Amino acid sequence: MSSPQKNKFIISGKTEAEYRKEINKMAQREEITNNYTYLVVKHHSIVEESKTEKEGFEPVDVFNPTTKETTTKYIDKWGAVTGFITGIEAYDTGDAYKTRFQGFKLNIDEEVILDLPQKTPSYDAFCKLAENIDFDKEVTLSAYHNRAKDRTGFSVKQNGQNVNWKYTMDDMGDCPPWEKDEDGEWDSRKQRAFLKAKVIDTVIPACDAAFKARKGEAPVESIDTDEVTPEQLVKLVKAVTAGSGDSKPVKAKKGAPVSDDDIPF
């Protein structure tokens, strides 16, 4: 079997790298306008949130510990979502806001973004199992009520089986354990830094490689004119950023049948 042909184009007067940079900027602007559905892990489920009333959404009262106020939001409970993980983005808002937000965003089949903020059970669970995910196969991401800890739990399945954690209390491997600081308080910073680095350095490249292998590398026409028209650039953008189109996310309404017995550790 021949290997996929790499994307390549030649434009007089500018290098390929220069035009790829311009294309990437256009692709980012185009992505912003795409109609993604944004999901979060809350309320013992995977949900879509809204600040305003929507058909099919149920109202929930949410307490804001910063403002000490309770507001009403509206949620649509998915429970689970099934599809290919086509991308993982690490984000860090730094000093842009009063509160610093960090975490990972999972792109499911170019249609759904699942947000996993740092210092949440779903983020921790994903970091500890992510290296065991086979990105060549679909996954089912589920949220459930962990009755033992009375909080929202998170699990990943492939082929109907739980994806086991790589790092467990019984076998942490080379993952640093929590430590007590000088005040006797538990400090998880070394462990979190280790797990974050594993996802960025190992998991994200594996996910990207699987996505590229599924979609192949679409050949792009050569252009030898002195100037490139906007229409030609749009055509290049679509060729470079085309998705696999081999699956669609499956919405599991009102929660998947997950219990504490299904927890993979």
N, C-alpha and C positions, 0 to 999 in steps of 0.2 A: 504494500500500500504506500503510495507516495505521500510525502508530508505536505501539510497545507502550505499554500503560497503566502509569503508574508506580504502585508500591505506595503506598497511602495509607489511613490509618484515622483516625477521630476518636473520642476517648474523653472523656467529660465529666469535668471536674475536673483533668485532666492534659493537658499539651501532647503533640503527636505526638513531639517530640524526646525528652521524658522517657520515653515508653513505648518508643521505639526503643532508647534506652539500656538499658532493662530487658530488652528482647527480645535485644539483642546479648549481654548477660551470659548469658541463658538459652541462646542459640545456642552460645556458647563452651563452656558446661558440657556441652551435648549433643554437641558435636563431640569432646570428650575421650573420650566413651564409644563413639564410632564405631569400627568395626573396620578401621582403616587398616592397610595393610602398609607397613612402613618399609624402604626400600632405601638402600644406600650403594654407592659406587664403590670397590671394593677387589678385590685378588686377580685383577687383569686381567679384571674382570667387574662387572656390576651384581648385587649379592647382597643377600639377606636374611640377617641375622645372628641367632644365638641363643647364649646362654651355656650352655644345656642341650641335650642330645641331642633331636633331632626326626626323625621319619620323613622320608626323602628329603634330609636335610642331611648334608654331609660334614664331618669334623673337620679343622681347620687349627690349626697352632701359631702363636701371635701373640706377638711380643716387645714388651714395654712398656718404652720407653726411660726412663721416669720411675722405675719400680720395679725395672728391670733383671731382670724376671722374664718367663718364657715361660708362657703359659697356652693352654689348648685352647678354641677356639670352634667353632661349628658354622655352616656357611653353605649356603645354597641358591642356586646360580648361576642367575640369570635371563638374563644376557648382554645383553638388551635389553628395553625396555618401550615399547609403542606406545599412544598415546591422545592426547586433547586435554590441553594444559596449562591447567588451570582456575584456577590461582592460583600466585603466587610470593610467598613470605614471606621478608623479610630478618630474621635473628635475631642477637642480640648478648647474651650472658649477663652481660656487664659484670663486676662483682666478686662475682657470686653463687657462683662456684666458684674453686678455686685456679688453674685454667686458664681463660682467657677463650675462649669459643667464639663464632665468628662465621661467617656464611655465608648461603646461600639454601636454602629448601626448596621443591621443585616439587611441586605437587599435580596428580596425573594422574587425571582423571576422578573425583575425589572418592573414590578407592579406594586410591591409592598415593601415598606421600610419598617423594620422592627427595631425600636430603640431600647438599648440595654444600658442604662446609666450606671456609672461606677458606684460602688458601695451599695449595691442592691443584691438580693439573693439571686435574681435571674442573671445578673452580670457575673457574679462569683461562680455560679453553676456552669455557665457557658465557658468561662475561662478554664475551668478544671476538666471539661470534657471535649473542648473544641479540637484538640489534637487527635482525637479518636473518630472524628467525623470523616466519612468518605464523601468528598465533594463531587464525585462522579455520580452520586445517587441522590434522589430526593430525600428530604428530611421532613419530619413532622415536629414542629415546635409547639409545645403545650404548656399551659399554666393551670395550676390547680390549688386547692386549699390544703396546705400542709397542716393538718389538725394538731400534730404533735407540738409544733412551734407556733401555731395560730398565725401563719403568714402565708403569702402567696409563694408557692413553689414553682419550679421550672424544670422541664425535661425535654430531651430531644430523642426522637426515634428514627430508625432506619430499618426497612424490611420488617416492620412490626416489632422490632426489638429495641429496648432502651440502649442508647449510646452511653456506655459506662464512663464514669469519671476516670481520667488518667491519674489524678492526684486525689487520694482519699486519706482519711485519718489513719488508716492502717498502713498505707503505703504512699508516702508523700514524695518518694523518689528524691530528686535533687531540688524539689521546691522547698524554700525556707519555711519553717514553722513560725507561728506567731511567737513573739517574745514579750517579756515584761520589761517595761521601761524603768527608769530610776524611781518613779513614783509607784511602781507596782501595778501599773495599768497595762493591759494587753495592747501590743503594738503590731499591726498587720502590714505595715508599710513595705517591708522587704518582700513579703509574700505577694502583695499586690503588684509591686514593680516587676517581680519575676514572671507572674502570670501574664501581665500586660505585654511584656517583651516577647513571651512565647507566642502570643496571638499575632503580634505585629511581625515578628521575624520568621515564624514557621507557618502559622495557620493562614494568614492572609495570602502569602505567596502560593500556598497549596490551593486555596480557593480560586485565585486568579488563574492559575495554570489549568485547573479543571474547566473553568468557564471558557477559556480560550480554546481548549481542546474540543469542547462540545460545539462551539459555534464555528470553529475553523478560522482561518485568516482570509478574509475576503480580499481578492485582488482589487487594486485600485488603478484606474487608467493613468497612463503617462500624459503629462501636459507640457507642451513645448512652446507655448505662447509667452510673450513678454509680460502679459498681465493676465490675472485670473479673475473671472467674473464672480460676483456673489453667488450666482446659480451653481457655478462649478465648485465653489467652496462648500456649499450646502450639500452637494452630491458627495463630496469627499467625506464630510462629517458623517453622513448617513452610512457610508460604506465602512468607515473606521469604527463607528460606535454601534453597529448593528448587533442586536441580541441574538440569542440562540433560537428563540421561538419554539422550543421543544416542549414547553410545559407552561401551565398557568397555575397561580396559587389557588388552593382550594379552601374555601371559607367554611370552618366548622362552627356552626351557630350554637350558642348557649353552652359551650364548654365540651371538651372531649372527656370520655370516661376514664379519667385518671384519678388514682387514689394514692394514699401513702404507700401502699404495697408495691406500686410501680416505680418508686424512687430507686434509681440505679446505683445505690451505694449502701 
